[in-house]
């Protein structure tokens, strides 16, 4: 679950592209503030804590998530919850002509 939430938050942040650079035909990048805000908004709405880092000059985002989950079998020995971590890296690509990064 933590990896999935990190990936979805990264996708949300990846939508916050630097529009002026995209229109100019430059390599796709995100607006770092807007991307972090969008990803953090997704994380908050999902009820988890996390961090969002813009890397590669705005060409990628790394989202790290920490959450608590209930256990099933470990509850038999008194461990009812555990902290889990997840992460995802989202890389922006342009594919108007089918070309990658």
Secondary structure, DSSP 8 states (H G I E B T S, - for coil): -HHHHHHHHHHHHHT-B-HHHHHHT----B-HHHHHHHHHHHHHHHT-EEEEEEEGGGTEEEEEEEEEEE-SSGGGGT--EEEEEEEEEEE----TTS---
